[in-house]
Amino acid sequence: MMPMIDFTPAQAVPRIAAMLAAHESRTLDFKRVSGKMVGKALETICAFANTEGGILALGVADEKQERGAARLYGVEENPEALDELTRKVRTQFNPPIEFISFTRLPCTMRDSKAGHVVLVRTVKSDKVHSIVDDGTWTRLDAGNRNMAAAEITELSYRRGLRSAESELVPVPLELLETDTWRSFVAARGLRSGSFAEQLQKIGLASKVGHEVQPTRAAVLLFADEPGSLLAAQGSRADIRLMVYDGKQAVPGATPNLRKAPKAIRGPVIEQIDTAVKIVLDELAQGLILSSSGFKTKHLYPERVVKEAIVNAVVHRDYRLNRDIFIRLFDDRIEVESPGVFPGNITPANVDKAGSKARNPLIAQNLREFPVAPNIDAGEGVKMMFAEMAQAKLYPPQYRQNTETAIESVTVTLLNLERPTVWDEVSHWIDTHGAIANADLCQIAGVHTLSASRMLKAWVDQGVLVPLPDRAKRNMAYTKPTQPPDQQSLLSEANDNKL
């Protein structure tokens, strides 16, 4: 919890304008400060923490009720209610929400008097929060809803507070006493006890009545065919490699695959080793570009390719009935892993936040094998960004696929050298939320037509997206992972204060 931060009138003017132009959304809400406001505001803050984070603007009427500056009632309408809210955010959440900030913006109210709007900013949490005696809330497109017990359990899995890897599964133990296990146990130095006792000793099995059952992690680590054994539990555990001809997957009876899809099975350490070897072999051969007939050279650093595959295997959600997909195109690699980002990680902060282990049992025990995959303790993604920058390639592009039947995270490695100006463009967007043609002209020292071509190329490559609801002459662009409705209210410099 942070104290109230005050902006000067000059700092506040553009943010007030941006706020009045914005629409209520999944990450933005408006409320007048009335006697009933406190309970509703707590619900919104709880919902923001349980979804993607957001900003609650206090002292501002909903856009359905008023228009323009007529919406500005100010927190002076009921200062006691604001005081009550600032007290209750410290005591009414279970567990406490760690990152809430209050920012006061001076402005001219609807009655022409001086007043203030307060922005309450809540960061996406890595926990699941409830309000004391008032339930657990989630954010909708423009409103909040109390969650049912099953939804709370599901959110606990999505946040990584619970993991399918630790669940017991009815798989016979003898199917896990494999060569992979013998290699592991020799390196681990487990000498005493039966096989069942050894598994229990390291937390990979437990007694259920008179029977010892393995965890899902044990099946994934040691079974020769974990995917087949876990199919009966409604989940999958394999990797599928697809090599495409061209830059897009063409659906239909005859997909544009360069060769037959490859299924990679086995214990997870073998899946990682096999997938890395096959992908690096494919890249070493180069691909004949379908458009020109020329062979392209792939420039991705080997460490980055390995890390993308290791992360997909170690951090996937093993409840879900979907394999990992590795797709090779003429101009990129895509690695898609079932499940969403755990904790408070988002596509926008993944390079700074590091990783949160969804499956710590798998990660810890993979390190015990004689030749362990390189599992960086929270530093692997940062390494990927640094290596791609050193190779003068675009940074890894992370996308969370939440509109599909089974949610997933895709990381895309572009085989494209980035121009020097991109670093300045990226920093500009991080600071200001979006970039327009005129901004690029100033940064790059180019004329309008060149700037338009550069922006179009970046959109085609998927590293920029146009802001919605903008006319062509007023068009601006942001990164696919940038939340523009929040960035327009708080710049990077002010975020550092919060």
C-alpha positions as CSV (number, residue, x, y, z in Angstrom):
1,M,0.0,0.0,0.0
2,M,1.3,3.4,-1.0
3,P,0.4,6.9,0.3
4,M,-1.6,9.4,-1.9
5,I,0.5,10.9,-4.7
6,D,-0.4,14.4,-5.9
7,F,0.1,15.6,-9.4
8,T,0.5,19.2,-10.4
9,P,-2.2,20.8,-12.6
10,A,0.1,20.7,-15.6
11,Q,0.7,17.0,-15.1
12,A,-3.0,16.3,-14.6
13,V,-4.4,18.0,-17.7
14,P,-3.5,15.4,-20.3
15,R,-4.5,12.5,-18.0
16,I,-7.9,14.1,-17.3
17,A,-8.4,14.5,-21.1
18,A,-7.3,10.8,-21.7
19,M,-9.6,9.6,-18.9
20,L,-12.7,11.4,-20.3
21,A,-11.9,10.0,-23.8
22,A,-11.6,6.4,-22.5
23,H,-14.4,3.9,-22.1
24,E,-15.2,1.7,-19.2
25,S,-13.6,-1.7,-19.8
26,R,-12.0,-4.7,-18.3
27,T,-9.2,-2.6,-16.9
28,L,-11.0,0.8,-16.3
29,D,-13.9,1.8,-14.2
30,F,-15.5,5.1,-13.1
31,K,-17.4,5.9,-9.9
32,R,-18.8,9.0,-8.2
33,V,-17.9,9.3,-4.5
34,S,-21.2,8.6,-2.8
35,G,-22.1,6.8,0.5
36,K,-22.6,3.5,-1.4
37,M,-19.4,3.9,-3.3
38,V,-17.1,2.2,-0.8
39,G,-18.5,-1.3,-1.1
40,K,-18.7,-1.1,-4.9
41,A,-15.1,0.3,-5.1
42,L,-13.8,-2.6,-2.9
43,E,-15.5,-5.0,-5.3
44,T,-13.9,-3.4,-8.3
45,I,-10.4,-3.3,-6.7
46,C,-10.8,-7.0,-5.8
47,A,-12.0,-7.9,-9.3
48,F,-9.0,-6.0,-10.9
49,A,-6.5,-7.9,-8.7
50,N,-8.2,-11.2,-9.6
51,T,-8.1,-10.5,-13.4
52,E,-5.7,-8.2,-15.3
53,G,-5.4,-5.2,-12.9
54,G,-6.9,-1.9,-13.7
55,I,-7.6,1.8,-12.8
56,L,-10.6,2.9,-10.8
57,A,-11.3,6.7,-11.4
58,L,-13.1,8.1,-8.4
59,G,-15.1,11.4,-8.6
60,V,-16.1,10.7,-12.2
61,A,-19.6,9.8,-13.4
62,D,-20.2,7.0,-15.8
63,E,-20.2,8.0,-19.4
64,K,-23.8,6.8,-19.8
65,Q,-24.9,9.4,-17.2
66,E,-23.0,12.5,-18.3
67,R,-20.8,13.7,-21.2
68,G,-17.3,15.4,-21.2
69,A,-16.3,17.6,-18.3
70,A,-19.9,17.3,-16.9
71,R,-18.7,13.9,-15.6
72,L,-16.3,15.5,-13.2
73,Y,-18.0,15.6,-9.7
74,G,-14.7,15.2,-7.8
75,V,-13.9,13.4,-4.6
76,E,-14.9,16.5,-2.7
77,E,-18.5,15.4,-3.2
78,N,-18.0,13.0,-0.3
79,P,-14.5,13.2,1.2
80,E,-15.5,10.9,4.2
81,A,-16.3,8.1,1.7
82,L,-12.8,8.4,0.2
83,D,-11.2,8.3,3.7
84,E,-13.3,5.2,4.5
85,L,-12.1,3.5,1.3
86,T,-8.4,4.2,2.0
87,R,-8.9,2.6,5.4
88,K,-10.7,-0.4,4.2
89,V,-8.3,-1.4,1.4
90,R,-5.8,-2.1,4.3
91,T,-8.1,-4.5,6.2
92,Q,-10.9,-5.9,4.0
93,F,-9.0,-8.1,1.6
94,N,-8.1,-11.7,2.3
95,P,-5.2,-12.1,1.6
96,P,-4.2,-8.4,1.5
97,I,-3.7,-6.9,-1.9
98,E,-0.1,-5.8,-2.0
99,F,0.0,-3.3,-4.9
100,I,-2.7,-0.6,-4.7
101,S,-1.8,3.1,-5.3
102,F,-3.8,6.3,-5.1
103,T,-3.0,9.3,-7.3
104,R,-4.8,12.6,-6.9
105,L,-5.3,14.7,-10.1
106,P,-6.4,18.4,-9.7
107,C,-8.9,19.6,-12.3
108,T,-11.9,21.9,-12.8
109,M,-15.2,20.3,-11.8
110,R,-18.5,20.4,-13.7
111,D,-19.5,23.5,-11.6
112,S,-16.3,25.3,-12.5
113,K,-14.9,24.9,-9.0
114,A,-11.4,23.5,-8.4
115,G,-11.4,19.8,-7.2
116,H,-9.7,16.5,-7.6
117,V,-10.1,13.1,-9.2
118,V,-8.4,10.1,-7.6
119,L,-7.1,7.2,-9.6
120,V,-6.9,3.9,-7.7
121,R,-4.5,1.7,-9.5
122,T,-4.5,-2.1,-8.8
123,V,-1.9,-4.4,-10.3
124,K,-2.8,-8.0,-11.4
125,S,-2.1,-10.2,-8.4
126,D,-0.4,-13.5,-8.1
127,K,-2.9,-14.6,-5.5
128,V,-6.7,-15.0,-5.3
129,H,-8.4,-12.3,-3.2
130,S,-11.7,-12.1,-1.4
131,I,-13.5,-9.3,0.5
132,V,-14.2,-10.1,4.1
133,D,-17.9,-11.1,4.3
134,D,-18.4,-10.1,0.6
135,G,-17.1,-12.9,-1.6
136,T,-14.5,-13.2,-4.3
137,W,-14.9,-10.9,-7.4
138,T,-13.9,-11.1,-11.0
139,R,-13.9,-8.3,-13.6
140,L,-16.0,-8.5,-16.7
141,D,-15.8,-6.3,-19.8
142,A,-17.6,-3.4,-17.9
143,G,-18.6,-4.6,-14.5
144,N,-17.9,-7.1,-11.7
145,R,-19.3,-10.5,-10.7
146,N,-19.0,-12.6,-7.6
147,M,-17.3,-15.9,-8.3
148,A,-18.7,-19.4,-7.6
149,A,-16.5,-21.9,-5.7
150,A,-15.6,-23.8,-8.9
151,E,-14.4,-20.5,-10.5
152,I,-12.2,-19.7,-7.5
153,T,-10.6,-23.2,-7.8
154,E,-10.1,-22.6,-11.5
155,L,-8.5,-19.2,-10.8
156,S,-6.2,-20.9,-8.2
157,Y,-4.9,-23.2,-10.9
158,R,-4.5,-20.4,-13.4
159,R,-2.6,-18.3,-10.9
160,G,-0.3,-21.2,-10.2
161,L,-1.4,-21.4,-6.5
162,R,-2.5,-25.0,-7.2
163,S,-0.9,-27.3,-9.8
164,A,-2.0,-30.4,-11.4
165,E,1.5,-31.8,-11.1
166,S,1.0,-32.5,-7.4
167,E,-2.3,-34.4,-7.8
168,L,-2.3,-38.2,-7.3
169,V,-3.2,-40.2,-10.4
170,P,-4.3,-43.9,-10.5
171,V,-1.2,-45.1,-12.5
172,P,0.5,-48.4,-11.4
173,L,3.9,-47.7,-9.8
174,E,5.6,-50.4,-11.8
175,L,5.1,-48.4,-15.0
176,L,7.4,-45.7,-13.5
177,E,10.3,-47.9,-12.6
178,T,12.0,-47.3,-15.9
179,D,15.5,-46.6,-17.2
180,T,14.7,-42.9,-16.8
181,W,14.0,-43.5,-13.1
182,R,17.2,-45.6,-12.6
183,S,19.2,-42.8,-14.2
184,F,17.6,-40.2,-12.0
185,V,17.9,-42.2,-8.8
186,A,21.6,-42.9,-9.4
187,A,22.3,-39.1,-9.9
188,R,20.0,-38.1,-7.0
189,G,21.8,-40.6,-4.6
190,L,18.6,-42.3,-3.3
191,R,19.9,-45.6,-2.0
192,S,17.6,-46.9,0.8
193,G,14.0,-48.1,0.7
194,S,11.7,-49.6,-1.9
195,F,10.8,-47.8,-5.1
196,A,7.5,-46.7,-3.5
197,E,9.3,-45.4,-0.4
198,Q,11.8,-43.5,-2.5
199,L,9.0,-41.8,-4.5
200,Q,7.3,-40.8,-1.3
201,K,10.5,-39.5,0.3
202,I,10.9,-37.0,-2.5
203,G,7.3,-35.9,-2.6
204,L,6.3,-37.7,-5.8
205,A,3.9,-40.3,-4.3
206,S,1.5,-40.7,-1.4
207,K,-0.5,-43.4,0.3
208,V,-4.2,-43.7,-0.5
209,G,-5.6,-46.3,1.9
210,H,-3.3,-49.3,1.5
211,E,-2.1,-48.2,-1.9
212,V,0.7,-45.9,-2.9
213,Q,-0.2,-43.6,-5.9
214,P,2.2,-41.4,-7.9
215,T,1.7,-37.7,-8.5
216,R,1.2,-36.5,-12.0
217,A,4.7,-35.1,-11.9
218,A,6.1,-38.6,-11.2
219,V,4.3,-39.9,-14.3
220,L,5.6,-37.1,-16.4
221,L,9.2,-37.5,-15.2
222,F,9.6,-41.2,-15.4
223,A,6.9,-43.0,-17.4
224,D,8.0,-44.1,-20.9
225,E,4.6,-42.9,-22.3
226,P,3.2,-40.3,-19.9
227,G,0.9,-38.8,-22.5
228,S,-0.8,-42.2,-23.0
229,L,-1.1,-42.9,-19.3
230,L,-2.6,-39.4,-18.5
231,A,-5.0,-39.4,-21.4
232,A,-7.4,-41.4,-19.2
233,Q,-7.3,-38.4,-16.7
234,G,-8.4,-36.0,-19.5
235,S,-5.0,-34.4,-20.1
236,R,-2.2,-34.6,-22.5
237,A,1.6,-34.4,-22.2
238,D,3.2,-34.7,-25.7
239,I,4.8,-32.2,-28.1
240,R,3.9,-31.8,-31.8
241,L,6.3,-30.3,-34.3
242,M,4.9,-28.8,-37.5
243,V,7.1,-27.5,-40.3
244,Y,5.2,-25.2,-42.7
245,D,5.9,-24.1,-46.2
246,G,5.6,-20.3,-46.2
247,K,4.7,-17.8,-43.6
248,Q,1.2,-18.9,-42.6
249,A,-0.6,-22.1,-41.8
250,V,-3.1,-22.7,-44.6
251,P,-6.1,-24.8,-43.3
252,G,-8.0,-27.3,-45.4
253,A,-7.8,-30.8,-46.7
254,T,-4.2,-30.3,-47.9
255,P,-2.4,-28.1,-45.3
256,N,0.8,-26.5,-46.4
257,L,3.1,-28.7,-44.3
258,R,6.6,-29.2,-45.6
259,K,6.7,-32.6,-44.0
260,A,4.5,-34.9,-41.9
261,P,3.9,-33.6,-38.3
262,K,6.2,-35.1,-35.7
263,A,4.9,-36.3,-32.3
264,I,7.5,-36.2,-29.6
265,R,6.7,-38.4,-26.6
266,G,8.4,-39.9,-23.6
267,P,9.4,-38.6,-20.1
268,V,9.7,-34.8,-20.1
269,I,13.5,-34.7,-20.0
270,E,13.6,-36.8,-23.2
271,Q,10.9,-34.6,-24.8
272,I,13.0,-31.5,-24.1
273,D,16.2,-33.1,-25.5
274,T,14.4,-34.6,-28.6
275,A,12.5,-31.4,-29.4
276,V,15.5,-29.2,-29.1
277,K,17.6,-31.5,-31.3
278,I,15.0,-31.8,-34.0
279,V,14.3,-28.1,-34.1
280,L,18.0,-27.1,-34.2
281,D,18.6,-29.7,-36.9
282,E,15.7,-28.2,-39.0
283,L,17.1,-24.7,-38.5
284,A,20.7,-25.8,-39.4
285,Q,19.4,-27.1,-42.7
286,G,17.7,-23.8,-43.6
287,L,14.4,-23.5,-45.3
288,I,13.7,-22.9,-49.0
289,L,11.4,-19.8,-49.1
290,S,8.2,-20.7,-50.9
291,S,7.9,-17.2,-52.3
292,S,11.4,-17.0,-53.9
293,G,13.0,-20.4,-54.0
294,F,16.0,-19.0,-52.0
295,K,17.3,-20.7,-48.8
296,T,16.9,-18.6,-45.7
297,K,19.4,-18.6,-42.8
298,H,17.9,-18.8,-39.4
299,L,19.5,-16.4,-37.0
300,Y,17.9,-17.3,-33.6
301,P,20.5,-17.9,-30.8
302,E,20.5,-21.5,-29.9
303,R,20.1,-20.7,-26.2
304,V,16.8,-18.8,-27.0
305,V,15.4,-21.7,-28.9
306,K,16.2,-24.1,-26.1
307,E,14.8,-21.8,-23.4
308,A,11.5,-21.4,-25.3
309,I,11.1,-25.2,-25.5
310,V,12.1,-25.8,-21.8
311,N,9.7,-23.1,-20.6
312,A,6.8,-24.6,-22.6
313,V,7.4,-28.0,-21.0
314,V,8.1,-26.9,-17.5
315,H,5.4,-24.2,-17.2
316,R,2.5,-25.8,-19.1
317,D,-0.8,-26.5,-17.4
318,Y,-0.9,-30.3,-17.2
319,R,-4.6,-30.3,-16.5
320,L,-5.4,-29.4,-20.0
321,N,-6.2,-31.8,-22.9
322,R,-3.8,-30.2,-25.4
323,D,-0.2,-30.9,-26.5
324,I,2.6,-28.3,-26.9
325,F,2.9,-27.2,-30.5
326,I,6.1,-26.0,-32.1
327,R,5.6,-24.5,-35.5
328,L,8.4,-23.6,-37.9
329,F,7.7,-21.1,-40.6
330,D,9.9,-19.4,-43.2
331,D,10.2,-16.3,-41.0
332,R,9.6,-17.4,-37.4
333,I,9.3,-20.1,-34.7
334,E,6.1,-20.3,-32.6
335,V,6.1,-22.4,-29.4
336,E,2.6,-22.7,-27.9
337,S,2.1,-24.1,-24.4
338,P,-1.3,-25.0,-22.8
339,G,-2.4,-22.7,-20.0
340,V,-2.1,-19.0,-19.2
341,F,0.7,-17.1,-17.5
342,P,0.7,-17.9,-13.8
343,G,0.8,-15.3,-11.0
344,N,0.8,-11.7,-12.1
345,I,2.9,-12.3,-15.2
346,T,1.5,-10.8,-18.4
347,P,2.8,-10.5,-22.0
348,A,3.7,-6.9,-21.1
349,N,5.9,-7.6,-18.1
350,V,7.2,-11.1,-18.8
351,D,10.7,-9.7,-19.7
352,K,10.9,-7.9,-16.4
353,A,8.9,-10.2,-14.0
354,G,10.9,-13.3,-14.6
355,S,9.2,-16.6,-14.3
356,K,6.9,-18.2,-11.7
357,A,7.2,-22.0,-11.5
358,R,3.7,-23.5,-12.2
359,N,5.2,-26.9,-11.7
360,P,7.9,-26.7,-9.1
361,L,8.1,-30.5,-8.6
362,I,8.9,-31.0,-12.2
363,A,11.4,-28.1,-12.3
364,Q,13.2,-29.2,-9.2
365,N,13.5,-32.8,-10.1
366,L,14.6,-32.1,-13.7
367,R,17.7,-30.5,-12.2
368,E,18.6,-33.8,-10.6
369,F,19.1,-35.8,-13.8
370,P,22.7,-36.6,-14.8
371,V,22.5,-34.1,-17.7
372,A,19.8,-31.6,-16.7
373,P,18.2,-29.1,-19.1
374,N,19.2,-25.5,-18.4
375,I,16.4,-24.3,-16.1
376,D,17.2,-20.7,-15.1
377,A,15.8,-19.7,-11.8
378,G,13.6,-16.9,-13.0
379,E,16.2,-15.5,-15.4
380,G,15.5,-17.5,-18.6
381,V,13.1,-15.1,-20.2
382,K,15.3,-12.1,-19.5
383,M,18.2,-14.1,-21.1
384,M,16.0,-14.6,-24.2
385,F,15.3,-10.9,-24.6
386,A,19.0,-10.1,-24.1
387,E,20.2,-12.7,-26.5
388,M,17.8,-11.7,-29.2
389,A,18.8,-8.0,-28.8
390,Q,22.5,-9.0,-29.0
391,A,21.7,-10.9,-32.2
392,K,20.0,-7.7,-33.5
393,L,16.7,-9.5,-33.8
394,Y,13.2,-8.4,-32.6
395,P,12.5,-9.4,-29.0
396,P,10.4,-12.5,-28.3
397,Q,6.7,-11.8,-28.8
398,Y,4.5,-13.3,-26.1
399,R,0.8,-13.8,-26.7
400,Q,-1.8,-15.1,-24.3
401,N,-4.6,-17.0,-26.2
402,T,-7.7,-16.7,-24.0
403,E,-10.4,-16.7,-26.7
404,T,-9.8,-20.3,-27.7
405,A,-11.4,-23.5,-26.3
406,I,-8.2,-24.4,-24.5
407,E,-6.2,-21.4,-23.3
408,S,-2.5,-21.2,-24.1
409,V,0.6,-18.9,-24.3
410,T,2.6,-18.6,-27.5
411,V,6.1,-17.2,-27.8
412,T,7.1,-16.2,-31.3
413,L,10.8,-15.8,-32.3
414,L,11.0,-13.6,-35.5
415,N,13.8,-14.3,-37.9
416,L,14.0,-10.6,-38.8
417,E,16.8,-8.2,-38.1
418,R,15.4,-5.2,-36.3
419,P,16.4,-1.7,-37.4
420,T,18.2,0.5,-34.9
421,V,15.3,2.8,-34.6
422,W,13.1,0.1,-33.2
423,D,14.7,0.4,-29.7
424,E,13.7,4.1,-29.6
425,V,10.2,3.2,-30.8
426,S,9.9,0.5,-28.2
427,H,11.0,2.9,-25.4
428,W,8.7,5.6,-26.7
429,I,5.7,3.2,-26.5
430,D,6.7,2.0,-23.0
431,T,6.8,5.7,-21.9
432,H,3.8,7.2,-23.7
433,G,1.6,4.1,-24.4
434,A,1.4,4.6,-28.2
435,I,3.2,6.1,-31.1
436,A,1.9,8.1,-34.1
437,N,3.3,8.9,-37.5
438,A,4.5,12.3,-36.3
439,D,6.3,10.8,-33.3
440,L,8.2,8.4,-35.6
441,C,9.1,11.2,-37.9
442,Q,10.7,13.0,-35.0
443,I,12.5,9.9,-33.6
444,A,13.8,8.6,-36.8
445,G,14.3,11.8,-38.7
446,V,12.2,10.6,-41.7
447,H,9.4,12.1,-43.6
448,T,5.7,11.1,-43.3
449,L,5.7,8.6,-46.1
450,S,8.7,6.7,-44.8
451,A,7.3,6.7,-41.3
452,S,4.0,5.2,-42.7
453,R,5.9,2.4,-44.5
454,M,7.8,1.6,-41.3
455,L,4.7,1.5,-39.2
456,K,2.9,-0.7,-41.7
457,A,5.9,-3.1,-41.8
458,W,5.8,-3.4,-38.0
459,V,2.1,-4.1,-38.1
460,D,2.6,-6.8,-40.8
461,Q,5.3,-8.3,-38.7
462,G,3.1,-8.4,-35.6
463,V,5.2,-6.2,-33.4
464,L,2.8,-3.3,-33.4
465,V,-1.0,-3.1,-33.5
466,P,-3.2,0.0,-34.3
467,L,-5.2,1.5,-31.5
468,P,-8.9,0.7,-31.9
469,D,-11.6,3.3,-32.8
470,R,-9.1,5.7,-34.3
471,A,-9.6,7.5,-37.6
472,K,-6.8,7.1,-40.2
473,R,-5.5,10.7,-39.8
474,N,-5.4,10.2,-36.0
475,M,-4.0,6.7,-36.0
476,A,-1.5,5.6,-33.4
477,Y,0.1,2.2,-32.6
478,T,1.1,0.2,-29.6
479,K,2.7,-3.1,-28.8
480,P,0.3,-6.1,-28.9
481,T,0.9,-6.5,-25.1
482,Q,0.5,-2.9,-24.1
483,P,-2.7,-1.9,-22.2
484,P,-3.4,1.5,-23.9
485,D,-6.3,2.5,-21.7
486,Q,-4.1,2.5,-18.6
487,Q,-0.9,3.8,-20.3
488,S,-2.8,6.9,-21.5
489,L,-3.6,7.8,-17.9
490,L,-0.2,7.1,-16.2
491,S,3.1,7.5,-18.0
492,E,6.2,5.5,-17.2
493,A,7.7,8.3,-15.2
494,N,4.7,8.5,-13.0
495,D,4.4,4.7,-12.8
496,N,7.9,4.7,-11.2
497,K,6.5,6.8,-8.4
498,L,3.6,4.4,-7.9
